């Protein structure tokens, strides 16, 4: 099969999307393709299932390209950073009805897509997309480079995770040559945090539990925390990196209570522990160093299930 994404550019209408509550990698890859299609004078819609707000620490990305005017059907859909259709949220049925579903990803064994361009060893989906664009002879401009570097930075944890290979640095170097603004991206993502989020951080730190024998650390954000500190859930994504700081902890978990009482979990690892396997316990996904899930289980049930899995 010919794996060129170019082959689908004339098979419209086209939708570009990714997983529910998109992160820097899903947004970066999707917006990069949208910029490219705009330059090629190819009409395409881009949107995601975003129950609340887009994270402000990623607003250096061209959010203005995201549209709310979604058509009732699409011939072709490009799906980024999503290995399971259940993670598409409200657009799942719309996407699965498309004739051409091109999945570009770095997760393990995606379960859908008429064409899968996937490398589970890649650090980010933007890394996979970068290769594809270079292989197909496209010129990456500054705005596209910023999008691609955003995904590379966020999914390697600022080049700290074990998935940071020499190729990652080579791609980052090339993106800088193409005009990507590393200082802007890093400052926005990691160097500036909402004041109220910093106040909440102290409470999350006080709640951290460290199971030394399991090398497992975890904490929880409750709905009352958002109300108390007058802050959106999207402004607290950085807290998983605070929980991960515990020395000698190979597995870190941050639970976020949802309005309906369910929980979203963010997992991070050290020393090559595969947290994707833990996320899969709750039908979640991701990759070895960083994964996530959603579940109706209680906080206690989630913790017990993870602890039992680590023990085995």
ZIHU-V56661 format. One record per residue. N is the residue number from 1. BURIAL is 1 if it has 24 or more other ideal C-beta (glycine too) atoms within 12 Angstrom, else 0. Layout:
[[N:BURIAL] [N:BURIAL]]
This chain:
[[1:0] [2:0] [3:0] [4:0] [5:1] [6:0] [7:0] [8:1] [9:1] [10:0] [11:1] [12:1] [13:1] [14:1] [15:1] [16:1] [17:1] [18:1] [19:1] [20:1] [21:1] [22:1] [23:1] [24:1] [25:1] [26:1] [27:1] [28:1] [29:1] [30:1] [31:1] [32:1] [33:1] [34:1] [35:1] [36:1] [37:1] [38:1] [39:0] [40:0] [41:0] [42:1] [43:0] [44:1] [45:1] [46:1] [47:1] [48:1] [49:1] [50:1] [51:0] [52:0] [53:0] [54:1] [55:1] [56:0] [57:1] [58:1] [59:1] [60:1] [61:1] [62:1] [63:1] [64:0] [65:1] [66:1] [67:0] [68:0] [69:0] [70:1] [71:0] [72:0] [73:0] [74:1] [75:1] [76:1] [77:1] [78:1] [79:1] [80:1] [81:1] [82:1] [83:1] [84:1] [85:1] [86:1] [87:1] [88:1] [89:1] [90:0] [91:1] [92:1] [93:0] [94:1] [95:1] [96:1] [97:0] [98:1] [99:0] [100:1] [101:1] [102:1] [103:1] [104:1] [105:1] [106:1] [107:1] [108:1] [109:0] [110:1] [111:0] [112:1] [113:1] [114:1] [115:1] [116:1] [117:1] [118:1] [119:1] [120:1] [121:0] [122:1] [123:1] [124:1] [125:1] [126:1] [127:1] [128:1] [129:1] [130:1] [131:1] [132:1] [133:1] [134:0] [135:0] [136:0] [137:0] [138:1] [139:0] [140:1] [141:0] [142:0] [143:1] [144:1] [145:1] [146:1] [147:1] [148:1] [149:1] [150:1] [151:1] [152:1] [153:1] [154:1] [155:1] [156:1] [157:1] [158:1] [159:1] [160:0] [161:1] [162:1] [163:1] [164:1] [165:0] [166:0] [167:0] [168:1] [169:0] [170:0] [171:1] [172:1] [173:0] [174:1] [175:1] [176:1] [177:0] [178:1] [179:0] [180:1] [181:0] [182:1] [183:0] [184:1] [185:1] [186:1] [187:0] [188:1] [189:1] [190:1] [191:0] [192:0] [193:1] [194:1] [195:0] [196:0] [197:1] [198:0] [199:0] [200:1] [201:1] [202:0] [203:1] [204:1] [205:0] [206:0] [207:1] [208:1] [209:1] [210:1] [211:1] [212:0] [213:0] [214:1] [215:0] [216:1] [217:1] [218:1] [219:1] [220:1] [221:1] [222:1] [223:0] [224:0] [225:1] [226:1] [227:0] [228:0] [229:1] [230:0] [231:1] [232:1] [233:1] [234:1] [235:1] [236:1] [237:1] [238:1] [239:1] [240:1] [241:1] [242:1] [243:1] [244:1] [245:1] [246:1] [247:0] [248:0] [249:1] [250:1] [251:1] [252:1] [253:1] [254:1] [255:1] [256:1] [257:1] [258:1] [259:0] [260:0] [261:0] [262:0] [263:1] [264:1] [265:1] [266:1] [267:1] [268:1] [269:1] [270:1] [271:0] [272:0] [273:1] [274:1] [275:1] [276:1] [277:1] [278:1] [279:1] [280:1] [281:1] [282:1] [283:0] [284:1] [285:1] [286:1] [287:1] [288:1] [289:1] [290:1] [291:1] [292:1] [293:1] [294:1] [295:1] [296:0] [297:1] [298:0] [299:1] [300:0] [301:0] [302:1] [303:1] [304:0] [305:1] [306:1] [307:1] [308:0] [309:1] [310:1] [311:0] [312:0]]
